Amino acid sequence: MSADKVPVSELTSRMIRFRARMTQMDPEWRLAVIFSKVNQYYFTGTLQDGMLLIPRDGEAVYWVRRSYDRALIESEFSGIRPMESYRDAVAGPLAATGPLAVVGAAVGTAAGSAAASSLPHVHFETEVVPMAMVQRFRKYFPFDEVRAADPALSAVRAVKSPWEQERMVRSGLIHRRVLEEQIPRFLTEGMSEADLAVVLFNCMMAEGYHGVSRFSMFDTDMSFGHIAFGENSIYPTSFNGPGGHVGLSPAAPVMGSRERKLRPGDLVFMDIGCGFAGYHTDKTMLYLYRGKLSPEAAAVHQTCKNIQDDIASRLRPGVTPAEIYRSVMERLDPGFQKGFMGYGKRQVKFLGHGIGLTVDELPVIAEGFLEPLEPGMAFAVEPKKGVAGTGLLGVENTFLVTPGEAQCLTGNSFGLIPVG
């Protein structure tokens, strides 16, 4: 088996845990339909144009429109079938023995007439599936109500297996080598933010980066993160995070500006997602180019580093993310909170986020997240504060929850490197 293939044992464990979580969440569930490619990969080990039907009882089937051949090459999942349209899943040769038989039985009909009856409800990924896709599916698989599979999917994906953790460890090593050791050598007066983005991408690719940083937030194009010089790091952005950047243009606010050139005294801000074989880490590094921080700015950065270390010390099984968030925020000086986790009125209400197959996963270190942490969960912890005239200060690293102390996957740098 190729080292890139997700093992059968992984796929089996994920499906078992998902079904158990679905039953815990909704004892009446009958059918979950997976359309998003990331979740298809999670359960089958391949990213194709298709749909994964997971009935409560019976075998799951992955109906693939394109490319069926590639799915067979890449995946150890046994239930892969070709389709041209949803009609094939209804009328195909496996209709009497596959998930359609289970669906038909669930509504008290024969499998062959399953399409003529309605399920009381079907679970979808309601955060990402377009209404048009749901309507097309409903034409062939009638149902009465849409319910959300997202909470169960998020909960199962939040706990990473040792196989998944190994890939995140590899991503973290790439992150540390590139941001802590390589990028300082490339900072040159007069280079643009976009120039630095190209250098960064080439460095990461050479180290084994998988080439894309995926985000689960709907309709989000982030390239691989924020790259900004000086106050560009507190420029307004639609992204739900403490930092900002100008980007290439209003039509493509990604990577970095072609116009902003590196000058002596600039604070260089790089909030970058990295990934290896599908699994991500998140890390922020600052570089002070041929200059010094003011004592006030240096104190802000040190405080953010202390907050990160404090949060990391609390990432232990049994503790809830809400407890961690509250304990930090309640002890922060009110004056420090101005500009903390976002400059001006753009403050976000979290201190870190889950990470894995996408950069922004659940749970979040914020109010409202009350389920206790478990070994295998991973978090990007990112306390940051915007300072006028300087930019965004602070630090971010990715931590893995273990039975004991949290393990930092992305290095133990102070988060600020003087250059020149």
C-alpha positions in Angstrom: 0.0 0.0 0.0 1.2 3.5 -0.9 2.4 5.6 2.1 0.0 8.3 0.9 -3.1 6.0 1.2 -5.3 6.3 4.3 -5.2 2.8 5.8 -8.4 0.7 6.0 -8.1 0.7 9.8 -8.2 4.5 9.8 -11.3 4.6 7.5 -13.1 2.0 9.5 -12.4 3.7 12.8 -13.6 7.1 11.5 -16.9 5.6 10.2 -17.6 3.8 13.5 -17.0 6.9 15.5 -19.1 9.1 13.2 -22.0 6.7 13.4 -21.8 6.6 17.1 -21.6 10.4 17.3 -24.6 10.8 15.0 -26.6 8.4 17.1 -25.7 10.3 20.3 -26.6 13.6 18.6 -29.8 12.4 16.9 -31.0 8.9 17.8 -33.6 9.1 14.9 -31.0 9.7 12.2 -31.3 7.6 9.0 -29.0 8.9 6.3 -26.0 11.3 6.2 -24.9 12.6 2.8 -21.4 13.9 2.4 -20.7 16.3 -0.5 -17.6 18.3 0.6 -14.4 16.9 -0.7 -12.5 17.3 2.6 -15.0 15.1 4.4 -15.1 12.7 1.5 -11.3 12.4 1.9 -11.7 11.9 5.6 -14.0 8.9 5.2 -12.6 7.4 1.9 -9.0 8.6 1.4 -9.7 10.3 -1.9 -11.0 13.7 -3.1 -13.4 13.3 -6.0 -16.6 14.8 -7.5 -19.2 12.5 -5.9 -21.3 11.9 -2.8 -20.8 9.6 0.1 -24.1 8.0 1.4 -23.8 6.9 5.0 -26.9 5.1 6.3 -27.4 4.5 10.0 -27.5 0.7 9.2 -25.8 -1.0 6.3 -22.7 -0.2 4.3 -21.7 3.3 3.2 -21.3 3.8 -0.5 -19.2 6.4 -2.3 -20.8 7.3 -5.6 -18.2 9.0 -7.8 -18.9 11.0 -10.9 -15.3 12.0 -11.7 -12.8 10.4 -11.4 -14.0 6.9 -10.6 -10.7 5.4 -11.9 -8.6 7.7 -9.7 -10.7 6.9 -6.7 -10.0 3.2 -7.2 -6.3 3.9 -7.4 -6.1 6.1 -4.4 -8.6 4.7 -1.9 -8.8 1.7 0.3 -12.5 2.3 0.8 -14.4 -0.8 -0.4 -17.7 0.8 -1.4 -16.8 2.9 -4.4 -19.3 2.9 -7.3 -19.5 5.0 -10.5 -22.3 7.3 -11.4 -23.2 9.8 -14.1 -26.1 11.3 -12.1 -27.9 10.8 -8.8 -30.3 8.6 -10.8 -27.6 5.9 -10.9 -27.5 5.7 -7.2 -31.2 5.1 -7.1 -31.5 2.6 -10.0 -28.1 1.0 -10.0 -27.5 -2.7 -9.6 -26.7 -2.3 -5.9 -30.0 -0.7 -5.1 -31.4 -3.8 -3.5 -28.3 -4.5 -1.3 -26.7 -1.1 -0.8 -27.8 1.9 1.2 -30.9 2.4 -0.8 -32.3 -0.8 0.6 -31.7 0.5 4.1 -33.2 3.9 3.2 -36.3 2.1 1.8 -36.6 -0.1 4.8 -36.4 3.0 7.1 -39.5 4.4 5.5 -41.3 1.1 5.2 -41.0 0.6 1.5 -39.3 -1.9 -0.8 -35.8 -0.9 -1.9 -36.8 -0.7 -5.5 -39.4 2.0 -4.8 -37.2 4.0 -2.3 -37.2 7.0 -4.6 -41.0 7.1 -4.5 -41.1 7.6 -0.8 -39.8 10.2 1.6 -37.4 9.9 4.5 -38.5 12.0 7.5 -35.1 13.8 7.4 -31.6 13.6 5.9 -28.4 15.0 7.4 -26.2 17.3 5.3 -23.1 19.4 5.8 -25.3 22.5 6.1 -22.3 24.9 6.6 -20.9 24.2 3.1 -23.5 22.4 0.8 -25.3 24.8 -1.6 -29.1 24.8 -1.6 -29.1 23.9 -5.3 -27.2 20.7 -4.6 -29.6 19.7 -1.9 -32.5 20.4 -4.3 -31.0 18.2 -7.0 -30.4 15.4 -4.5 -33.9 15.7 -3.3 -35.3 15.1 -6.8 -34.1 11.5 -6.6 -34.0 11.0 -2.8 -37.1 12.6 -1.4 -37.0 13.7 2.2 -39.1 16.0 4.5 -36.4 17.8 6.5 -32.8 18.9 6.4 -30.8 18.4 9.5 -27.1 19.2 10.2 -24.4 16.6 10.2 -21.8 19.3 10.9 -21.6 18.9 14.7 -20.9 15.2 14.5 -18.4 15.6 11.7 -16.5 18.3 13.6 -16.5 16.3 16.8 -15.1 13.2 15.2 -12.5 15.1 13.1 -11.4 17.0 16.2 -9.7 14.0 17.7 -6.7 13.0 15.6 -5.4 9.4 15.5 -1.7 8.7 15.8 -1.7 8.4 12.0 -3.1 11.9 11.6 -0.8 13.2 14.3 2.2 12.0 12.4 1.3 14.1 9.4 0.7 17.2 11.6 4.1 16.6 13.2 5.7 16.6 9.7 3.8 19.8 8.8 5.1 21.4 12.0 8.7 20.6 11.2 8.3 22.2 7.8 6.7 25.3 9.4 9.5 25.7 11.9 12.4 25.2 9.4 11.0 27.6 6.9 9.8 30.4 9.2 12.5 30.3 11.8 15.5 29.3 9.8 15.0 30.2 6.1 12.9 33.3 5.8 15.2 35.6 7.7 17.9 35.0 5.1 15.6 36.2 2.3 14.4 39.5 3.7 15.9 42.2 1.5 15.3 46.0 1.4 13.0 46.9 -1.5 11.3 43.5 -1.9 7.5 43.6 -1.9 5.1 41.6 0.2 4.2 39.6 -2.9 7.9 38.9 -3.6 8.2 37.5 -0.1 5.1 35.3 -0.7 6.7 33.7 -3.7 9.9 33.1 -1.7 7.9 31.5 1.1 5.9 29.3 -1.2 9.0 28.0 -2.9 10.7 27.3 0.4 7.7 25.4 1.8 7.3 23.4 -1.4 11.0 22.4 -1.3 10.5 21.2 2.3 7.5 19.0 1.5 4.5 21.4 1.8 1.4 19.8 0.2 0.7 23.0 -1.8 -2.6 24.3 -0.5 -3.8 25.6 2.9 -7.5 24.7 3.2 -10.1 26.6 5.2 -13.5 25.4 6.2 -15.0 28.9 6.4 -17.5 29.3 3.6 -16.2 30.8 0.4 -12.8 31.7 1.8 -9.8 32.3 -0.4 -6.7 32.7 1.8 -3.9 31.4 -0.4 -1.6 30.3 2.5 -2.0 33.2 5.0 -1.2 36.8 5.8 2.0 38.5 4.7 2.3 42.1 5.7 4.9 44.8 6.4 4.4 47.4 9.1 0.8 48.6 9.6 -0.5 46.5 6.7 -0.8 43.7 9.3 -3.7 45.6 10.9 -5.4 46.5 7.6 -9.1 45.6 7.5 -10.0 42.2 6.3 -13.1 40.0 6.0 -11.2 37.0 7.4 -12.3 36.1 11.0 -8.9 36.5 12.6 -6.9 39.1 14.6 -4.6 40.0 11.7 -5.0 41.6 8.3 -3.2 42.3 5.0 -3.8 44.3 1.9 -3.2 41.5 -0.6 -2.8 41.8 -4.4 -6.0 43.7 -5.1 -9.7 44.1 -4.0 -10.5 41.2 -6.3 -7.7 39.0 -4.9 -6.9 40.1 -1.3 -4.4 37.2 -0.8 -0.6 36.7 -0.4 0.7 40.3 -0.2 0.9 43.7 -1.8 3.1 44.3 -4.9 3.3 48.0 -3.9 4.4 47.8 -0.3 8.2 47.5 -0.2 10.3 46.4 2.8 12.0 49.3 4.6 14.4 49.5 7.5 12.5 49.5 10.8 9.6 47.5 9.4 7.9 44.7 11.4 7.3 41.8 9.0 4.2 39.8 9.9 3.7 36.3 8.6 0.7 34.3 9.7 1.0 31.2 7.6 -0.8 27.8 7.2 1.3 24.9 6.3 0.4 21.3 5.6 1.7 17.8 4.9 -0.3 15.0 3.2 -3.5 16.8 3.9 -3.0 17.8 7.6 -2.2 21.4 8.6 -0.4 23.4 11.2 -0.6 27.2 11.8 2.2 29.5 12.8 2.9 33.2 13.1 6.4 34.7 13.0 7.5 38.3 13.2 10.8 39.7 11.9 12.1 43.1 12.8 14.0 44.3 9.8 17.0 46.6 10.6 15.4 48.3 13.5 14.2 48.1 17.1 10.9 47.8 18.8 9.8 50.5 21.2 9.8 49.4 24.9 6.0 49.5 24.8 5.8 47.3 21.7 8.3 44.9 23.1 6.3 44.6 26.2 3.1 43.9 24.2 4.9 41.1 22.3 6.2 39.6 25.6 2.7 39.6 27.1 1.3 37.8 24.1 4.0 35.2 24.3 3.3 34.7 28.0 -0.4 34.3 27.2 0.4 31.7 24.6 2.5 29.7 27.1 -0.3 30.0 29.7 -2.9 28.7 27.3 -0.6 25.9 26.3 -0.1 24.8 29.9 -3.9 24.5 30.2 -4.4 22.4 27.1 -5.0 19.2 29.1 -7.7 16.5 28.9 -10.8 17.3 30.9 -10.4 21.1 30.6 -13.0 22.9 28.4 -12.0 25.6 25.8 -14.4 28.0 27.5 -12.7 27.6 30.8 -9.3 28.5 29.2 -10.7 31.5 27.4 -12.4 32.9 30.4 -9.4 32.4 32.7 -7.2 34.4 30.3 -9.6 37.2 29.5 -10.7 37.8 33.1 -7.1 38.3 34.2 -6.1 40.6 31.3 -5.6 44.3 32.1 -8.5 46.3 30.6 -5.9 48.6 29.0 -4.2 45.7 27.3 -7.5 44.5 25.9 -7.7 47.5 23.6 -6.4 46.2 20.3 -6.1 42.6 21.7 -7.1 39.9 19.2 -7.8 42.5 16.5 -7.1 46.2 15.9 -9.8 48.8 16.4 -13.3 47.4 16.2 -12.2 44.2 14.4 -11.5 42.2 17.6 -12.4 38.5 17.4 -13.7 36.6 20.4 -11.3 33.6 20.5 -7.8 32.9 21.5 -7.2 29.8 19.4 -8.8 27.3 17.1 -8.8 23.6 16.2 -6.8 22.5 13.2 -6.4 19.4 11.1 -7.6 18.8 7.5 -8.5 22.5 7.5 -6.7 25.3 9.2 -9.9 26.5 11.0 -11.6 23.6 12.7 -13.6 23.1 15.9 -13.4 23.3 18.8 -12.4 27.0 19.4 -10.8 28.4 22.5 -13.8 30.7 23.2 -17.0 31.0 25.2 -19.6 28.4 24.4 -17.2 25.5 23.8 -18.0 23.3 26.8 -17.0 19.8 25.8 -13.8 18.7 27.6 -10.5 18.4 25.7 -9.3 15.0 24.7 -5.9 13.6 23.8 -5.4 13.9 20.0 -7.1 17.3 19.7 -4.9 20.0 18.1 -5.1 23.8 18.5 -3.5 26.8 17.0 -3.0 29.3 19.8 -2.7 32.9 18.6 -2.7 35.8 21.2 -2.0 39.0 19.2 -2.4 42.7 19.7 -2.5 45.6 17.1 -0.4 48.6 17.8 -0.7 51.8 15.8 2.4 52.8 14.0 3.9 49.3 14.4 1.4 46.6 13.3 0.2 43.3 14.8 2.4 41.9 17.5 2.1 38.5 19.1 2.7 34.8 18.4 1.0 31.6 17.1 1.9 28.0 17.3 0.1 24.7 17.0 -0.2 22.4 20.0 -1.3 18.8 20.3 -3.2 17.7 23.4 -1.7 14.7 25.0 -2.4 12.7 28.2 0.1 15.1 29.9 1.5 18.4 28.8 0.5 19.8 25.4 3.1 19.2 22.6 4.1 22.2 20.5 4.4 21.0 16.9 5.8 24.2 15.3 8.8 25.2 17.3 9.5 27.1 20.5 10.8 30.4 19.1 10.0 33.6 20.9 8.1 34.6 17.7 10.2 37.7 16.9 13.5 37.5 15.0 15.7 40.6 14.5 17.1 40.7 10.9 19.9 42.9 9.7 
